[in-house]
Amino acid sequence: MISNFRNMLVACAASSAMLLGACATTEEPKPAPAPAPAPAPKPAPKPEPKPEPKAKPEPEKKAKPEFLNIEEKIELQGMPFAKAEMTADNKKELDTFIGALRKATKARATVQVSAVVVTGHTDRIGSLKYNMGLSERRAVVVKDYLVAAGVDQKVIFWEGKAFKQPIPVTKFCDNKMKRKQLIECLSPNRRVTVEVVGRAESLAKPKPKVEPKVEPGKPEPKAKPAAKP
C-alpha cells in the first residue's frame, strides 16, 4: 500500500515536471508590431505665378493744332460806268481769290471763312444819292456771285460807300478833262472791295529746341539772374 502511494507521488512528480517543462519551453506570443505610419502626403505643388500684365503704352498725346488768323482783301476795279455789273476780268480775279483761300499751302490748311465784307464804290460823277444806290447794287452783284460760288450767305455782309473812299491816284483826275477822258481816269473808283476774315490750321512744323553745346572741361553757363524790378 505504501509502495502504491509512493508510485503515485512519483507519477505526480513526473507529471508536474512535464507540465513545468512544457510551460518553460512554450514562449508567450509576442505582440504584433504596430503598423508603420502612413507616409505624409506630399505638399501640393505651388501654382506658378502668373506673369504680370504688361502695362499698355500710353498713346502719344497729339499736340493741339495751332490756328492762324487770316485776313485777305481784293479790289475788283474797272466796273462799267453807271452800271452794276462785273467785267470778265472781275470774275476771273474773284475766282482766283476764292480758289486760293480754299487751297491748302505749306504754311496753312484751307481757310475757314468767318466773315466776308463786300463794299461797293463809285466814281464822283453824279449825286451822292444816285451813287449810293449804285454802289449798293454793285455790292449785291458781287455778293450774289460769291453765294453762287459756294460761300455761305450767312457770313456775307455788304454795303455801299458811293464815292466816299476814292483810290488815291484818282485825285489827279481833273474835272476839267473831257467827260470821256474823266470817266476813264476815274475807272479805278468804280469797284467792289471784298474782305475775308477767317482762320486756318497751321501746317508749319515747330522748330526743335536747340540746347546749348557744352565743351568738355568747360562749366555749364549759369542762368542770368532775374532783373530787379
PLY file of the C-alpha trace (Angstrom):
ply
format ascii 1.0
element vertex 229
property float x
property float y
property float z
element edge 228
property int vertex1
property int vertex2
end_header
0.00 0.00 0.00
2.89 2.23 0.87
4.53 1.29 -2.39
1.44 2.22 -4.26
1.36 5.58 -2.60
4.98 6.14 -3.48
4.34 5.27 -7.04
1.55 7.79 -7.16
3.83 10.51 -5.83
6.43 9.63 -8.39
3.85 9.74 -11.10
2.59 13.07 -9.84
6.08 14.46 -9.71
6.74 13.27 -13.23
3.54 14.86 -14.42
4.43 18.10 -12.73
7.86 18.05 -14.25
6.40 17.54 -17.67
3.94 20.34 -17.13
6.69 22.67 -15.96
8.82 21.68 -18.93
6.00 22.35 -21.26
5.41 25.68 -19.63
9.09 26.55 -19.78
9.50 25.64 -23.44
6.33 27.29 -24.68
7.12 31.03 -25.37
4.45 33.60 -24.93
3.33 35.03 -28.29
4.95 38.35 -29.00
2.57 41.22 -29.71
2.20 42.04 -33.38
4.34 45.01 -34.40
2.47 48.25 -34.73
1.73 49.12 -38.33
4.14 51.61 -39.87
2.68 55.08 -40.00
1.31 56.07 -43.38
3.68 58.38 -45.27
2.73 62.03 -45.02
1.07 63.27 -48.20
3.34 65.27 -50.46
2.54 69.01 -50.39
0.64 70.17 -53.41
2.93 71.97 -55.88
2.73 75.74 -55.63
0.98 77.26 -58.64
3.34 79.10 -60.93
2.92 82.86 -60.52
1.02 84.41 -63.36
3.09 86.87 -65.33
2.15 90.42 -64.51
0.25 92.04 -67.35
2.43 94.42 -69.28
1.36 97.99 -68.95
-0.06 99.28 -72.17
1.97 102.13 -73.54
0.13 105.38 -73.21
-0.99 106.71 -76.55
1.01 109.66 -77.72
-0.78 112.87 -76.95
-1.40 114.80 -80.09
-0.44 118.39 -79.84
-3.32 120.78 -80.12
-3.45 122.30 -83.57
-2.43 125.92 -83.86
-4.59 128.23 -85.91
-3.62 131.27 -87.93
-5.82 134.33 -88.25
-6.43 135.06 -91.90
-7.34 138.42 -93.40
-7.42 138.74 -97.18
-8.67 141.54 -99.42
-9.23 142.11 -103.12
-10.31 145.16 -105.16
-12.43 144.43 -108.22
-11.80 147.63 -110.19
-12.89 148.97 -113.55
-16.61 148.22 -113.46
-18.65 149.74 -116.31
-19.66 153.36 -115.88
-23.11 153.82 -114.29
-23.70 150.03 -114.20
-23.77 147.37 -111.51
-22.01 144.66 -113.50
-18.85 142.59 -113.13
-16.42 142.51 -116.02
-14.87 139.26 -117.22
-11.64 140.30 -115.51
-13.54 140.95 -112.26
-14.97 137.41 -112.30
-11.61 135.85 -113.11
-9.88 137.75 -110.31
-12.57 136.81 -107.79
-12.46 133.12 -108.82
-8.69 133.09 -108.30
-9.09 134.82 -104.94
-11.66 132.30 -103.67
-9.68 129.37 -105.03
-6.57 130.45 -103.16
-8.48 130.53 -99.87
-9.82 127.03 -100.45
-6.41 125.61 -101.32
-4.01 124.48 -98.62
-0.43 125.72 -98.67
2.76 124.56 -96.97
2.10 127.02 -94.16
-1.65 126.54 -93.61
-4.68 124.38 -94.29
-7.74 125.63 -96.15
-9.25 128.81 -94.76
-12.38 128.55 -92.62
-14.26 131.72 -93.54
-15.83 133.55 -90.62
-16.99 136.73 -92.35
-16.96 138.37 -95.78
-17.45 142.12 -96.14
-18.45 143.33 -99.61
-18.30 147.09 -100.18
-19.44 148.81 -103.37
-17.86 152.08 -104.62
-18.44 154.61 -107.40
-16.64 157.48 -109.02
-17.53 161.05 -108.14
-19.63 161.78 -111.21
-23.28 162.28 -110.23
-25.11 162.99 -106.98
-24.44 161.29 -103.65
-27.91 159.77 -103.58
-27.55 158.27 -107.05
-24.06 156.92 -106.38
-25.06 155.46 -103.01
-27.73 153.37 -104.69
-25.32 152.37 -107.48
-22.61 151.34 -105.03
-25.10 149.18 -103.11
-26.24 147.44 -106.30
-22.64 146.71 -107.20
-22.07 145.18 -103.77
-25.15 142.96 -104.18
-23.95 141.73 -107.58
-20.66 140.58 -106.10
-22.39 139.13 -103.05
-24.64 137.02 -105.29
-21.61 135.85 -107.26
-19.92 134.69 -104.03
-23.03 132.80 -102.93
-23.20 131.09 -106.33
-19.54 130.12 -105.85
-20.37 128.34 -102.59
-19.75 130.97 -99.93
-22.27 130.80 -97.08
-24.69 133.70 -97.45
-24.94 133.97 -93.64
-21.34 135.17 -93.34
-21.58 137.85 -96.05
-22.16 141.48 -95.15
-22.49 144.14 -97.84
-22.76 147.92 -98.01
-22.33 150.84 -100.37
-19.96 153.77 -99.88
-20.72 155.80 -103.03
-17.64 157.99 -103.78
-16.55 158.47 -100.14
-13.45 156.26 -100.41
-11.71 157.04 -103.73
-8.48 155.42 -104.85
-5.71 157.94 -104.06
-4.31 158.00 -107.59
-7.62 159.33 -108.95
-7.08 162.65 -107.18
-5.12 163.68 -110.28
-8.22 163.26 -112.45
-9.17 166.88 -113.17
-12.82 167.75 -113.62
-11.73 169.98 -116.47
-10.97 166.89 -118.54
-13.31 165.93 -121.29
-16.13 163.74 -119.96
-14.97 160.57 -121.71
-11.41 161.14 -120.55
-12.57 161.84 -116.98
-14.71 158.69 -116.91
-11.69 156.65 -117.98
-9.43 158.34 -115.44
-11.87 157.58 -112.62
-12.25 153.92 -113.63
-10.37 152.52 -110.55
-13.00 154.06 -108.27
-15.78 152.04 -109.90
-15.06 148.95 -107.88
-16.15 146.48 -105.22
-13.92 145.56 -102.29
-14.09 142.01 -100.88
-12.55 141.43 -97.45
-12.39 137.94 -95.95
-11.74 137.16 -92.30
-11.21 133.60 -91.07
-8.72 131.16 -89.69
-6.71 128.19 -90.87
-4.78 125.43 -89.13
-1.05 126.00 -89.17
0.89 123.29 -91.04
4.34 124.66 -90.22
6.39 122.18 -88.19
7.51 123.53 -84.82
11.22 124.23 -84.65
13.09 121.82 -82.35
14.62 123.32 -79.25
18.36 123.69 -79.64
20.22 123.05 -76.40
23.49 124.92 -75.96
26.54 122.72 -76.50
28.92 122.42 -73.57
32.52 121.68 -74.47
34.26 119.08 -72.29
36.14 120.67 -69.43
34.11 123.86 -69.51
31.48 124.55 -66.86
27.88 124.90 -67.95
26.80 128.51 -68.43
24.97 129.87 -65.42
21.49 131.23 -65.84
21.34 135.01 -65.78
19.75 136.38 -62.61
16.31 137.85 -62.99
16.27 141.60 -63.46
15.40 143.56 -60.38
12.03 145.33 -60.51
0 1
1 2
2 3
3 4
4 5
5 6
6 7
7 8
8 9
9 10
10 11
11 12
12 13
13 14
14 15
15 16
16 17
17 18
18 19
19 20
20 21
21 22
22 23
23 24
24 25
25 26
26 27
27 28
28 29
29 30
30 31
31 32
32 33
33 34
34 35
35 36
36 37
37 38
38 39
39 40
40 41
41 42
42 43
43 44
44 45
45 46
46 47
47 48
48 49
49 50
50 51
51 52
52 53
53 54
54 55
55 56
56 57
57 58
58 59
59 60
60 61
61 62
62 63
63 64
64 65
65 66
66 67
67 68
68 69
69 70
70 71
71 72
72 73
73 74
74 75
75 76
76 77
77 78
78 79
79 80
80 81
81 82
82 83
83 84
84 85
85 86
86 87
87 88
88 89
89 90
90 91
91 92
92 93
93 94
94 95
95 96
96 97
97 98
98 99
99 100
100 101
101 102
102 103
103 104
104 105
105 106
106 107
107 108
108 109
109 110
110 111
111 112
112 113
113 114
114 115
115 116
116 117
117 118
118 119
119 120
120 121
121 122
122 123
123 124
124 125
125 126
126 127
127 128
128 129
129 130
130 131
131 132
132 133
133 134
134 135
135 136
136 137
137 138
138 139
139 140
140 141
141 142
142 143
143 144
144 145
145 146
146 147
147 148
148 149
149 150
150 151
151 152
152 153
153 154
154 155
155 156
156 157
157 158
158 159
159 160
160 161
161 162
162 163
163 164
164 165
165 166
166 167
167 168
168 169
169 170
170 171
171 172
172 173
173 174
174 175
175 176
176 177
177 178
178 179
179 180
180 181
181 182
182 183
183 184
184 185
185 186
186 187
187 188
188 189
189 190
190 191
191 192
192 193
193 194
194 195
195 196
196 197
197 198
198 199
199 200
200 201
201 202
202 203
203 204
204 205
205 206
206 207
207 208
208 209
209 210
210 211
211 212
212 213
213 214
214 215
215 216
216 217
217 218
218 219
219 220
220 221
221 222
222 223
223 224
224 225
225 226
226 227
227 228
